[in-house]
């Protein structure tokens, strides 16, 4: 019952706070001006991530989540990475400085006891990570931040996919009885759903790096909280499958750039949403297609928590193969002639 209170309060907080933050962004000149790489044609204020973080924090604290070290760590790390993202939104940083901020935020979480000490392999064999525990957790959290940041390319896309993933993790945590993951996923689902009211095409405000990095960090924290309690490799696979669309889109982008001899952080217009637009879909249609794909991945991810490990791994592998074949079919691994940078 408390989780639903957190969800509803986060929804209401974000519906109220987002217009206020939008007004502030316009007043201070926090506006994204269209460029040759943009898919929007008019100036749009950013800083929406501030409203997302504030709504999440207020709702989780209202629900009593502040007593948990995991939640406190997520709130502190989330505040740090949100402010780092605001800085980047005002004065774009080089890739290495962005990475430093992400590592520091992940380090704050780890300092609050958030880590993945072990996994469980087939036949219930425990695999203790030992000295790899901290590096593995840092890599996981930083990867989640970048996955959400890279998918933030169309109005409502990152918020909608994060909302679907949050609901998926919410129902998994509910079934597994993980209170920290339950409260945080409820808060994330509520604030992203509320933000979509203003962010869906045509967007009246963008979340910016502040919002994308925070959402990635928080989703990573929720998944680690689940892994800490359930001690199973499936607990790590579930968020990967729930975020299967942006995860594989990011993987395709890395492969493309490495194959072409370009830095992996260099932007391009060959992401899945760009491909869908190139196939003739309009902005809303492309976003809805990615919502549907994400919902399908979410349903598969939720089912993984209800089956044996071996079957779960087979389901996850089958899902990945289907997405890989689909990506190959629409040419995600191929560079188009005349492409321009940006994502």
ZADO-1210 file (C-alpha; in nm, 4 decimals, padded with zeros to 6 digits):
<atoms>
<atom x="00.0000" y="00.0000" z="00.0000" code="UNK" pos="1"/>
<atom x="00.2838" y="00.2397" z="00.0884" code="UNK" pos="2"/>
<atom x="00.4389" y="00.1877" z="-00.2563" code="UNK" pos="3"/>
<atom x="00.1197" y="00.3043" z="-00.4283" code="UNK" pos="4"/>
<atom x="00.1225" y="00.6177" z="-00.2108" code="UNK" pos="5"/>
<atom x="00.4789" y="00.6827" z="-00.3291" code="UNK" pos="6"/>
<atom x="00.3740" y="00.6312" z="-00.6913" code="UNK" pos="7"/>
<atom x="00.0741" y="00.8643" z="-00.6707" code="UNK" pos="8"/>
<atom x="00.2625" y="01.1331" z="-00.4785" code="UNK" pos="9"/>
<atom x="00.5511" y="01.1233" z="-00.7288" code="UNK" pos="10"/>
<atom x="00.2996" y="01.1547" z="-01.0127" code="UNK" pos="11"/>
<atom x="00.1302" y="01.4573" z="-00.8531" code="UNK" pos="12"/>
<atom x="00.4585" y="01.6221" z="-00.7506" code="UNK" pos="13"/>
<atom x="00.5928" y="01.5981" z="-01.1056" code="UNK" pos="14"/>
<atom x="00.2708" y="01.7276" z="-01.2600" code="UNK" pos="15"/>
<atom x="00.2936" y="02.0321" z="-01.0316" code="UNK" pos="16"/>
<atom x="00.6691" y="02.0924" z="-01.0309" code="UNK" pos="17"/>
<atom x="00.7445" y="02.0497" z="-01.4022" code="UNK" pos="18"/>
<atom x="00.5583" y="02.3658" z="-01.5172" code="UNK" pos="19"/>
<atom x="00.7323" y="02.5610" z="-01.2390" code="UNK" pos="20"/>
<atom x="01.0742" y="02.4341" z="-01.3473" code="UNK" pos="21"/>
<atom x="00.9844" y="02.5116" z="-01.7094" code="UNK" pos="22"/>
<atom x="00.9057" y="02.8701" z="-01.6124" code="UNK" pos="23"/>
<atom x="01.2368" y="02.8937" z="-01.4270" code="UNK" pos="24"/>
<atom x="01.4261" y="02.7497" z="-01.7249" code="UNK" pos="25"/>
<atom x="01.2759" y="03.0125" z="-01.9570" code="UNK" pos="26"/>
<atom x="01.3640" y="03.2880" z="-01.7103" code="UNK" pos="27"/>
<atom x="01.7308" y="03.1864" z="-01.6783" code="UNK" pos="28"/>
<atom x="01.7711" y="03.1062" z="-02.0480" code="UNK" pos="29"/>
<atom x="01.8016" y="02.7280" z="-02.0089" code="UNK" pos="30"/>
<atom x="01.6721" y="02.6634" z="-02.3600" code="UNK" pos="31"/>
<atom x="01.7806" y="02.4143" z="-02.6259" code="UNK" pos="32"/>
<atom x="01.8094" y="02.5823" z="-02.9653" code="UNK" pos="33"/>
<atom x="01.7621" y="02.3567" z="-03.2718" code="UNK" pos="34"/>
<atom x="02.0751" y="02.2676" z="-03.4683" code="UNK" pos="35"/>
<atom x="02.1410" y="02.0598" z="-03.7779" code="UNK" pos="36"/>
<atom x="02.1524" y="01.7491" z="-03.5568" code="UNK" pos="37"/>
<atom x="01.8184" y="01.8147" z="-03.3857" code="UNK" pos="38"/>
<atom x="01.4878" y="01.6458" z="-03.4544" code="UNK" pos="39"/>
<atom x="01.2899" y="01.9375" z="-03.3084" code="UNK" pos="40"/>
<atom x="01.2394" y="02.2658" z="-03.4935" code="UNK" pos="41"/>
<atom x="01.1801" y="02.5183" z="-03.2132" code="UNK" pos="42"/>
<atom x="01.3580" y="02.6245" z="-02.8933" code="UNK" pos="43"/>
<atom x="01.2578" y="02.4112" z="-02.5927" code="UNK" pos="44"/>
<atom x="01.3527" y="02.4701" z="-02.2274" code="UNK" pos="45"/>
<atom x="01.5421" y="02.1952" z="-02.0455" code="UNK" pos="46"/>
<atom x="01.6090" y="02.1375" z="-01.6711" code="UNK" pos="47"/>
<atom x="01.3168" y="01.8923" z="-01.6569" code="UNK" pos="48"/>
<atom x="01.5479" y="01.6549" z="-01.4723" code="UNK" pos="49"/>
<atom x="01.5302" y="01.8847" z="-01.1705" code="UNK" pos="50"/>
<atom x="01.1541" y="01.8291" z="-01.1478" code="UNK" pos="51"/>
<atom x="01.1984" y="01.4544" z="-01.1946" code="UNK" pos="52"/>
<atom x="01.4575" y="01.4266" z="-00.9179" code="UNK" pos="53"/>
<atom x="01.2654" y="01.6516" z="-00.6772" code="UNK" pos="54"/>
<atom x="00.9431" y="01.4563" z="-00.7313" code="UNK" pos="55"/>
<atom x="01.1216" y="01.1264" z="-00.6744" code="UNK" pos="56"/>
<atom x="01.2986" y="01.2469" z="-00.3605" code="UNK" pos="57"/>
<atom x="00.9889" y="01.4016" z="-00.2030" code="UNK" pos="58"/>
<atom x="00.7701" y="01.0996" z="-00.2712" code="UNK" pos="59"/>
<atom x="01.0228" y="00.8445" z="-00.1437" code="UNK" pos="60"/>
<atom x="01.0865" y="01.0456" z="00.1726" code="UNK" pos="61"/>
<atom x="00.7116" y="01.0835" z="00.2208" code="UNK" pos="62"/>
<atom x="00.6822" y="00.7061" z="00.1963" code="UNK" pos="63"/>
<atom x="00.9415" y="00.6564" z="00.4701" code="UNK" pos="64"/>
<atom x="01.2193" y="00.5333" z="00.2432" code="UNK" pos="65"/>
<atom x="01.4781" y="00.7638" z="00.4021" code="UNK" pos="66"/>
<atom x="01.5490" y="00.5103" z="00.6771" code="UNK" pos="67"/>
<atom x="01.7136" y="00.2741" z="00.4276" code="UNK" pos="68"/>
<atom x="02.0860" y="00.3247" z="00.3487" code="UNK" pos="69"/>
<atom x="02.0186" y="00.2204" z="-00.0112" code="UNK" pos="70"/>
<atom x="01.7512" y="00.4868" z="-00.0522" code="UNK" pos="71"/>
<atom x="01.9589" y="00.7533" z="00.1233" code="UNK" pos="72"/>
<atom x="02.2527" y="00.6697" z="-00.1008" code="UNK" pos="73"/>
<atom x="02.0321" y="00.6915" z="-00.4092" code="UNK" pos="74"/>
<atom x="01.8964" y="01.0310" z="-00.3030" code="UNK" pos="75"/>
<atom x="02.2448" y="01.1734" z="-00.2369" code="UNK" pos="76"/>
<atom x="02.4013" y="01.0235" z="-00.5499" code="UNK" pos="77"/>
<atom x="02.0954" y="01.1276" z="-00.7506" code="UNK" pos="78"/>
<atom x="02.1226" y="01.4861" z="-00.6282" code="UNK" pos="79"/>
<atom x="02.4913" y="01.4935" z="-00.7186" code="UNK" pos="80"/>
<atom x="02.4461" y="01.3531" z="-01.0701" code="UNK" pos="81"/>
<atom x="02.1414" y="01.5739" z="-01.1306" code="UNK" pos="82"/>
<atom x="02.3447" y="01.8858" z="-01.0458" code="UNK" pos="83"/>
<atom x="02.6336" y="01.7541" z="-01.2574" code="UNK" pos="84"/>
<atom x="02.3874" y="01.7124" z="-01.5431" code="UNK" pos="85"/>
<atom x="02.2554" y="02.0670" z="-01.4951" code="UNK" pos="86"/>
<atom x="02.6133" y="02.1926" z="-01.5202" code="UNK" pos="87"/>
<atom x="02.6581" y="01.9943" z="-01.8418" code="UNK" pos="88"/>
<atom x="02.3286" y="02.1245" z="-01.9810" code="UNK" pos="89"/>
<atom x="02.4446" y="02.4847" z="-01.9303" code="UNK" pos="90"/>
<atom x="02.8089" y="02.4329" z="-02.0270" code="UNK" pos="91"/>
<atom x="02.8584" y="02.1096" z="-02.2275" code="UNK" pos="92"/>
<atom x="03.1453" y="01.9027" z="-02.0883" code="UNK" pos="93"/>
<atom x="03.3986" y="01.6833" z="-02.2659" code="UNK" pos="94"/>
<atom x="03.3228" y="01.3130" z="-02.2430" code="UNK" pos="95"/>
<atom x="03.5921" y="01.2451" z="-01.9805" code="UNK" pos="96"/>
<atom x="03.4472" y="01.5030" z="-01.7393" code="UNK" pos="97"/>
<atom x="03.0989" y="01.3571" z="-01.7776" code="UNK" pos="98"/>
<atom x="03.2444" y="01.0161" z="-01.6948" code="UNK" pos="99"/>
<atom x="03.4164" y="01.1551" z="-01.3839" code="UNK" pos="100"/>
<atom x="03.0827" y="01.2855" z="-01.2564" code="UNK" pos="101"/>
<atom x="02.9137" y="00.9539" z="-01.3253" code="UNK" pos="102"/>
<atom x="03.1860" y="00.7621" z="-01.1416" code="UNK" pos="103"/>
<atom x="03.1624" y="00.9975" z="-00.8437" code="UNK" pos="104"/>
<atom x="02.7855" y="00.9521" z="-00.8271" code="UNK" pos="105"/>
<atom x="02.8222" y="00.5754" z="-00.8494" code="UNK" pos="106"/>
<atom x="03.0883" y="00.5938" z="-00.5802" code="UNK" pos="107"/>
<atom x="02.8458" y="00.7705" z="-00.3462" code="UNK" pos="108"/>
<atom x="02.6047" y="00.4804" z="-00.3882" code="UNK" pos="109"/>
<atom x="02.8750" y="00.2222" z="-00.3264" code="UNK" pos="110"/>
<atom x="02.9827" y="00.4131" z="-00.0140" code="UNK" pos="111"/>
<atom x="02.6278" y="00.3611" z="00.1180" code="UNK" pos="112"/>
<atom x="02.6614" y="-00.0142" z="00.0860" code="UNK" pos="113"/>
<atom x="02.5087" y="-00.0510" z="-00.2603" code="UNK" pos="114"/>
<atom x="02.7034" y="-00.3222" z="-00.4396" code="UNK" pos="115"/>
<atom x="02.6691" y="-00.6630" z="-00.5995" code="UNK" pos="116"/>
<atom x="02.8850" y="-00.9007" z="-00.3927" code="UNK" pos="117"/>
<atom x="02.7889" y="-01.2220" z="-00.5670" code="UNK" pos="118"/>
<atom x="02.5936" y="-01.3835" z="-00.8469" code="UNK" pos="119"/>
<atom x="02.4330" y="-01.7236" z="-00.8677" code="UNK" pos="120"/>
<atom x="02.5112" y="-01.9343" z="-01.1705" code="UNK" pos="121"/>
<atom x="02.3429" y="-02.2484" z="-01.3027" code="UNK" pos="122"/>
<atom x="02.2771" y="-02.5252" z="-01.0525" code="UNK" pos="123"/>
<atom x="02.2711" y="-02.2671" z="-00.7695" code="UNK" pos="124"/>
<atom x="02.6470" y="-02.2195" z="-00.7631" code="UNK" pos="125"/>
<atom x="02.7421" y="-01.8951" z="-00.5886" code="UNK" pos="126"/>
<atom x="03.0025" y="-01.6833" z="-00.7663" code="UNK" pos="127"/>
<atom x="03.1594" y="-01.4354" z="-00.5233" code="UNK" pos="128"/>
<atom x="03.3017" y="-01.1359" z="-00.7044" code="UNK" pos="129"/>
<atom x="03.5656" y="-01.0599" z="-00.4400" code="UNK" pos="130"/>
<atom x="03.7829" y="-00.7630" z="-00.5408" code="UNK" pos="131"/>
<atom x="03.5695" y="-00.7246" z="-00.8552" code="UNK" pos="132"/>
<atom x="03.2627" y="-00.6354" z="-00.6462" code="UNK" pos="133"/>
<atom x="03.3233" y="-00.2588" z="-00.6438" code="UNK" pos="134"/>
<atom x="03.4488" y="-00.2240" z="-01.0065" code="UNK" pos="135"/>
<atom x="03.1591" y="-00.4392" z="-01.1304" code="UNK" pos="136"/>
<atom x="02.9046" y="-00.2273" z="-00.9427" code="UNK" pos="137"/>
<atom x="03.0594" y="00.0998" z="-01.0636" code="UNK" pos="138"/>
<atom x="03.0586" y="-00.0272" z="-01.4226" code="UNK" pos="139"/>
<atom x="02.6965" y="-00.1369" z="-01.3886" code="UNK" pos="140"/>
<atom x="02.5768" y="00.1998" z="-01.2549" code="UNK" pos="141"/>
<atom x="02.7735" y="00.4048" z="-01.5092" code="UNK" pos="142"/>
<atom x="02.6475" y="00.1832" z="-01.7920" code="UNK" pos="143"/>
<atom x="02.2864" y="00.2338" z="-01.6822" code="UNK" pos="144"/>
<atom x="02.3326" y="00.6124" z="-01.6760" code="UNK" pos="145"/>
<atom x="02.4717" y="00.6154" z="-02.0285" code="UNK" pos="146"/>
<atom x="02.2056" y="00.3822" z="-02.1653" code="UNK" pos="147"/>
<atom x="01.9281" y="00.6219" z="-02.0623" code="UNK" pos="148"/>
<atom x="02.1277" y="00.9268" z="-02.1696" code="UNK" pos="149"/>
<atom x="02.1868" y="00.7860" z="-02.5177" code="UNK" pos="150"/>
<atom x="01.8212" y="00.6955" z="-02.5738" code="UNK" pos="151"/>
<atom x="01.7095" y="01.0517" z="-02.4926" code="UNK" pos="152"/>
<atom x="01.6783" y="01.1484" z="-02.8584" code="UNK" pos="153"/>
<atom x="01.3054" y="01.2008" z="-02.9210" code="UNK" pos="154"/>
<atom x="01.0303" y="01.3721" z="-02.7239" code="UNK" pos="155"/>
<atom x="00.9069" y="01.1418" z="-02.4492" code="UNK" pos="156"/>
<atom x="01.1372" y="00.8541" z="-02.5427" code="UNK" pos="157"/>
<atom x="01.3696" y="00.8325" z="-02.2409" code="UNK" pos="158"/>
<atom x="01.0907" y="00.9167" z="-01.9953" code="UNK" pos="159"/>
<atom x="00.8528" y="00.6599" z="-02.1450" code="UNK" pos="160"/>
<atom x="01.1085" y="00.3787" z="-02.1596" code="UNK" pos="161"/>
<atom x="01.2196" y="00.4578" z="-01.8032" code="UNK" pos="162"/>
<atom x="00.8558" y="00.4520" z="-01.6911" code="UNK" pos="163"/>
<atom x="00.7990" y="00.1083" z="-01.8475" code="UNK" pos="164"/>
<atom x="01.1219" y="-00.0243" z="-01.6955" code="UNK" pos="165"/>
<atom x="01.0266" y="00.1196" z="-01.3545" code="UNK" pos="166"/>
<atom x="00.6900" y="-00.0555" z="-01.3604" code="UNK" pos="167"/>
<atom x="00.8647" y="-00.3789" z="-01.4584" code="UNK" pos="168"/>
<atom x="01.1095" y="-00.3523" z="-01.1671" code="UNK" pos="169"/>
<atom x="00.8208" y="-00.2532" z="-00.9382" code="UNK" pos="170"/>
<atom x="00.6291" y="-00.5745" z="-01.0039" code="UNK" pos="171"/>
<atom x="00.9467" y="-00.7838" z="-00.9785" code="UNK" pos="172"/>
<atom x="01.0344" y="-00.6229" z="-00.6423" code="UNK" pos="173"/>
<atom x="00.6763" y="-00.6733" z="-00.5275" code="UNK" pos="174"/>
<atom x="00.6952" y="-01.0440" z="-00.6009" code="UNK" pos="175"/>
<atom x="01.0385" y="-01.0801" z="-00.4424" code="UNK" pos="176"/>
<atom x="00.9620" y="-00.8712" z="-00.1342" code="UNK" pos="177"/>
<atom x="01.2406" y="-00.6137" z="-00.1685" code="UNK" pos="178"/>
<atom x="01.1075" y="-00.2982" z="00.0064" code="UNK" pos="179"/>
<atom x="01.3817" y="-00.0564" z="-00.1042" code="UNK" pos="180"/>
<atom x="01.3480" y="-00.1557" z="-00.4694" code="UNK" pos="181"/>
<atom x="00.9695" y="-00.1447" z="-00.4379" code="UNK" pos="182"/>
<atom x="00.9579" y="00.2132" z="-00.3050" code="UNK" pos="183"/>
<atom x="01.2191" y="00.3483" z="-00.5442" code="UNK" pos="184"/>
<atom x="01.0684" y="00.1859" z="-00.8534" code="UNK" pos="185"/>
<atom x="00.7258" y="00.3192" z="-00.7525" code="UNK" pos="186"/>
<atom x="00.8698" y="00.6694" z="-00.7208" code="UNK" pos="187"/>
<atom x="01.0452" y="00.6432" z="-01.0570" code="UNK" pos="188"/>
<atom x="00.7307" y="00.5165" z="-01.2292" code="UNK" pos="189"/>
<atom x="00.5279" y="00.8043" z="-01.0832" code="UNK" pos="190"/>
<atom x="00.7658" y="01.0887" z="-01.1661" code="UNK" pos="191"/>
<atom x="00.8349" y="00.9665" z="-01.5210" code="UNK" pos="192"/>
<atom x="00.4626" y="00.9214" z="-01.5879" code="UNK" pos="193"/>
<atom x="00.3981" y="01.2747" z="-01.4618" code="UNK" pos="194"/>
<atom x="00.6833" y="01.4187" z="-01.6667" code="UNK" pos="195"/>
<atom x="00.5472" y="01.2603" z="-01.9851" code="UNK" pos="196"/>
<atom x="00.2488" y="01.4940" z="-01.9565" code="UNK" pos="197"/>
<atom x="00.4844" y="01.7756" z="-02.0646" code="UNK" pos="198"/>
<atom x="00.7557" y="01.5819" z="-02.2470" code="UNK" pos="199"/>
<atom x="00.5588" y="01.3792" z="-02.5034" code="UNK" pos="200"/>
<atom x="00.5646" y="01.5157" z="-02.8566" code="UNK" pos="201"/>
<atom x="00.5472" y="01.8091" z="-02.9010" code="UNK" pos="202"/>
<atom x="00.7601" y="01.8471" z="-02.5875" code="UNK" pos="203"/>
<atom x="00.7227" y="02.1597" z="-02.3766" code="UNK" pos="204"/>
<atom x="01.0317" y="02.0756" z="-02.1726" code="UNK" pos="205"/>
<atom x="01.3284" y="01.8389" z="-02.1992" code="UNK" pos="206"/>
<atom x="01.4751" y="01.6405" z="-01.9110" code="UNK" pos="207"/>
<atom x="01.8306" y="01.7184" z="-02.0211" code="UNK" pos="208"/>
<atom x="02.1368" y="01.5304" z="-01.8995" code="UNK" pos="209"/>
<atom x="02.0245" y="01.6057" z="-01.5436" code="UNK" pos="210"/>
<atom x="01.7162" y="01.3876" z="-01.5859" code="UNK" pos="211"/>
<atom x="01.8657" y="01.1159" z="-01.8056" code="UNK" pos="212"/>
<atom x="02.1659" y="01.0575" z="-01.5801" code="UNK" pos="213"/>
<atom x="01.9523" y="01.0558" z="-01.2673" code="UNK" pos="214"/>
<atom x="01.7026" y="00.8078" z="-01.4133" code="UNK" pos="215"/>
<atom x="01.9826" y="00.5759" z="-01.5235" code="UNK" pos="216"/>
<atom x="02.1468" y="00.5930" z="-01.1824" code="UNK" pos="217"/>
<atom x="01.8196" y="00.5309" z="-00.9991" code="UNK" pos="218"/>
<atom x="01.7230" y="00.2375" z="-01.2214" code="UNK" pos="219"/>
<atom x="02.0681" y="00.0936" z="-01.1645" code="UNK" pos="220"/>
<atom x="02.0279" y="00.1367" z="-00.7892" code="UNK" pos="221"/>
<atom x="01.6890" y="-00.0381" z="-00.7936" code="UNK" pos="222"/>
<atom x="01.8353" y="-00.3328" z="-00.9835" code="UNK" pos="223"/>
<atom x="02.1339" y="-00.3581" z="-00.7473" code="UNK" pos="224"/>
<atom x="01.8999" y="-00.3476" z="-00.4458" code="UNK" pos="225"/>
<atom x="01.7141" y="-00.6429" z="-00.5954" code="UNK" pos="226"/>
<atom x="02.0367" y="-00.8303" z="-00.6668" code="UNK" pos="227"/>
<atom x="02.1562" y="-00.7719" z="-00.3081" code="UNK" pos="228"/>
<atom x="01.8432" y="-00.9315" z="-00.1677" code="UNK" pos="229"/>
<atom x="01.7818" y="-01.2151" z="-00.4119" code="UNK" pos="230"/>
<atom x="02.1445" y="-01.3111" z="-00.4829" code="UNK" pos="231"/>
<atom x="02.0762" y="-01.4406" z="-00.8292" code="UNK" pos="232"/>
<atom x="02.2149" y="-01.3717" z="-01.1730" code="UNK" pos="233"/>
<atom x="01.8540" y="-01.3297" z="-01.2907" code="UNK" pos="234"/>
<atom x="01.8285" y="-01.0200" z="-01.0694" code="UNK" pos="235"/>
<atom x="02.0991" y="-00.8616" z="-01.2858" code="UNK" pos="236"/>
<atom x="01.9550" y="-00.9894" z="-01.6135" code="UNK" pos="237"/>
<atom x="01.6015" y="-00.8591" z="-01.5404" code="UNK" pos="238"/>
<atom x="01.6871" y="-00.4853" z="-01.5706" code="UNK" pos="239"/>
<atom x="01.8972" y="-00.5574" z="-01.8789" code="UNK" pos="240"/>
<atom x="01.5987" y="-00.7219" z="-02.0464" code="UNK" pos="241"/>
<atom x="01.3567" y="-00.4560" z="-01.9158" code="UNK" pos="242"/>
<atom x="01.5799" y="-00.1937" z="-02.0785" code="UNK" pos="243"/>
<atom x="01.6550" y="-00.4234" z="-02.3704" code="UNK" pos="244"/>
<atom x="01.5713" y="-00.1674" z="-02.6403" code="UNK" pos="245"/>
<atom x="01.8088" y="00.1104" z="-02.5262" code="UNK" pos="246"/>
<atom x="02.0715" y="-00.1397" z="-02.4065" code="UNK" pos="247"/>
<atom x="02.0969" y="-00.3094" z="-02.7447" code="UNK" pos="248"/>
<atom x="02.0662" y="00.0217" z="-02.9294" code="UNK" pos="249"/>
<atom x="02.3670" y="00.1420" z="-02.7288" code="UNK" pos="250"/>
<atom x="02.5531" y="-00.1824" z="-02.8001" code="UNK" pos="251"/>
<atom x="02.4840" y="-00.1443" z="-03.1735" code="UNK" pos="252"/>
<atom x="02.6122" y="00.2156" z="-03.1591" code="UNK" pos="253"/>
<atom x="02.9359" y="00.1066" z="-02.9884" code="UNK" pos="254"/>
<atom x="02.9936" y="-00.1667" z="-03.2478" code="UNK" pos="255"/>
<atom x="02.9283" y="00.0771" z="-03.5347" code="UNK" pos="256"/>
<atom x="03.1676" y="00.3381" z="-03.3994" code="UNK" pos="257"/>
<atom x="03.4456" y="00.0936" z="-03.3164" code="UNK" pos="258"/>
<atom x="03.4137" y="-00.0676" z="-03.6584" code="UNK" pos="259"/>
<atom x="03.4327" y="00.2754" z="-03.8215" code="UNK" pos="260"/>
<atom x="03.7336" y="00.3784" z="-03.6111" code="UNK" pos="261"/>
<atom x="03.5420" y="00.6520" z="-03.4274" code="UNK" pos="262"/>
<atom x="03.5299" y="00.7222" z="-03.0516" code="UNK" pos="263"/>
<atom x="03.2414" y="00.5356" z="-02.8865" code="UNK" pos="264"/>
<atom x="03.1129" y="00.8617" z="-02.7350" code="UNK" pos="265"/>
<atom x="03.0872" y="01.0348" z="-03.0736" code="UNK" pos="266"/>
<atom x="02.7247" y="01.1083" z="-03.1592" code="UNK" pos="267"/>
<atom x="02.5560" y="00.9957" z="-03.4803" code="UNK" pos="268"/>
<atom x="02.2109" y="00.9718" z="-03.6351" code="UNK" pos="269"/>
<atom x="02.2002" y="00.5941" z="-03.6667" code="UNK" pos="270"/>
<atom x="02.0181" y="00.5044" z="-03.3453" code="UNK" pos="271"/>
<atom x="01.6984" y="00.3015" z="-03.3589" code="UNK" pos="272"/>
<atom x="01.4733" y="00.6069" z="-03.3342" code="UNK" pos="273"/>
<atom x="01.6592" y="00.7713" z="-03.6243" code="UNK" pos="274"/>
<atom x="01.6184" y="00.4534" z="-03.8298" code="UNK" pos="275"/>
<atom x="01.2451" y="00.4472" z="-03.7590" code="UNK" pos="276"/>
<atom x="01.2154" y="00.8091" z="-03.8705" code="UNK" pos="277"/>
<atom x="01.4152" y="00.7210" z="-04.1826" code="UNK" pos="278"/>
<atom x="01.1673" y="00.4406" z="-04.2588" code="UNK" pos="279"/>
<atom x="00.8919" y="00.7007" z="-04.2903" code="UNK" pos="280"/>
<atom x="00.7424" y="00.7027" z="-03.9410" code="UNK" pos="281"/>
<atom x="00.6644" y="01.0371" z="-03.7854" code="UNK" pos="282"/>
<atom x="00.7936" y="01.1454" z="-03.4445" code="UNK" pos="283"/>
<atom x="00.5032" y="01.0083" z="-03.2403" code="UNK" pos="284"/>
<atom x="00.4853" y="00.6827" z="-03.4330" code="UNK" pos="285"/>
<atom x="00.8572" y="00.6140" z="-03.3825" code="UNK" pos="286"/>
<atom x="00.8260" y="00.6746" z="-03.0085" code="UNK" pos="287"/>
<atom x="00.5171" y="00.4530" z="-02.9790" code="UNK" pos="288"/>
<atom x="00.6947" y="00.1706" z="-03.1655" code="UNK" pos="289"/>
<atom x="00.9800" y="00.1901" z="-02.9147" code="UNK" pos="290"/>
<atom x="00.7278" y="00.1954" z="-02.6284" code="UNK" pos="291"/>
<atom x="00.5712" y="-00.1242" z="-02.7608" code="UNK" pos="292"/>
<atom x="00.9110" y="-00.2910" z="-02.7972" code="UNK" pos="293"/>
<atom x="01.0039" y="-00.1816" z="-02.4445" code="UNK" pos="294"/>
<atom x="00.6743" y="-00.3096" z="-02.3070" code="UNK" pos="295"/>
<atom x="00.7377" y="-00.6476" z="-02.4696" code="UNK" pos="296"/>
<atom x="01.0851" y="-00.6561" z="-02.3135" code="UNK" pos="297"/>
<atom x="00.9304" y="-00.5567" z="-01.9806" code="UNK" pos="298"/>
<atom x="00.6844" y="-00.8456" z="-01.9918" code="UNK" pos="299"/>
<atom x="00.9675" y="-01.0867" z="-02.0702" code="UNK" pos="300"/>
<atom x="01.1762" y="-00.9401" z="-01.7862" code="UNK" pos="301"/>
<atom x="00.8895" y="-00.9746" z="-01.5376" code="UNK" pos="302"/>
<atom x="00.8426" y="-01.3377" z="-01.6372" code="UNK" pos="303"/>
<atom x="01.2096" y="-01.4113" z="-01.5645" code="UNK" pos="304"/>
<atom x="01.1515" y="-01.3632" z="-01.1914" code="UNK" pos="305"/>
<atom x="00.8914" y="-01.6427" z="-01.1957" code="UNK" pos="306"/>
<atom x="01.0874" y="-01.9193" z="-01.3657" code="UNK" pos="307"/>
<atom x="01.3911" y="-02.1354" z="-01.2906" code="UNK" pos="308"/>
<atom x="01.7322" y="-01.9889" z="-01.3644" code="UNK" pos="309"/>
<atom x="01.8074" y="-02.2162" z="-01.6602" code="UNK" pos="310"/>
<atom x="01.4741" y="-02.1389" z="-01.8283" code="UNK" pos="311"/>
<atom x="01.5166" y="-01.7700" z="-01.7526" code="UNK" pos="312"/>
<atom x="01.8539" y="-01.7638" z="-01.9236" code="UNK" pos="313"/>
<atom x="01.7048" y="-01.9337" z="-02.2298" code="UNK" pos="314"/>
<atom x="01.4212" y="-01.6791" z="-02.2419" code="UNK" pos="315"/>
<atom x="01.6674" y="-01.3896" z="-02.2087" code="UNK" pos="316"/>
<atom x="01.8908" y="-01.5351" z="-02.4818" code="UNK" pos="317"/>
<atom x="01.5919" y="-01.5862" z="-02.7125" code="UNK" pos="318"/>
<atom x="01.4791" y="-01.2271" z="-02.6559" code="UNK" pos="319"/>
<atom x="01.8262" y="-01.0936" z="-02.7359" code="UNK" pos="320"/>
<atom x="01.8411" y="-01.3005" z="-03.0550" code="UNK" pos="321"/>
<atom x="01.5041" y="-01.1679" z="-03.1736" code="UNK" pos="322"/>
<atom x="01.6122" y="-00.8083" z="-03.1108" code="UNK" pos="323"/>
<atom x="01.9475" y="-00.8676" z="-03.2821" code="UNK" pos="324"/>
<atom x="01.7743" y="-01.0065" z="-03.5897" code="UNK" pos="325"/>
<atom x="01.5339" y="-00.7134" z="-03.5893" code="UNK" pos="326"/>
<atom x="01.8223" y="-00.4692" z="-03.5571" code="UNK" pos="327"/>
<atom x="02.0006" y="-00.6316" z="-03.8473" code="UNK" pos="328"/>
<atom x="01.6824" y="-00.6209" z="-04.0542" code="UNK" pos="329"/>
<atom x="01.6432" y="-00.2436" z="-04.0179" code="UNK" pos="330"/>
<atom x="02.0180" y="-00.1874" z="-04.0640" code="UNK" pos="331"/>
<atom x="02.1213" y="-00.0723" z="-03.7156" code="UNK" pos="332"/>
<atom x="02.4755" y="-00.1982" z="-03.7707" code="UNK" pos="333"/>
<atom x="02.5133" y="-00.0260" z="-04.1064" code="UNK" pos="334"/>
<atom x="02.6240" y="00.3320" z="-04.1587" code="UNK" pos="335"/>
<atom x="02.4002" y="00.5328" z="-04.3852" code="UNK" pos="336"/>
<atom x="02.5481" y="00.7617" z="-04.6492" code="UNK" pos="337"/>
<atom x="02.5148" y="01.1276" z="-04.5678" code="UNK" pos="338"/>
<atom x="02.4608" y="01.0803" z="-04.2003" code="UNK" pos="339"/>
<atom x="02.5264" y="01.3681" z="-03.9637" code="UNK" pos="340"/>
<atom x="02.6247" y="01.3686" z="-03.6005" code="UNK" pos="341"/>
<atom x="02.3890" y="01.3804" z="-03.3072" code="UNK" pos="342"/>
<atom x="02.1660" y="01.1450" z="-03.1202" code="UNK" pos="343"/>
</atoms>
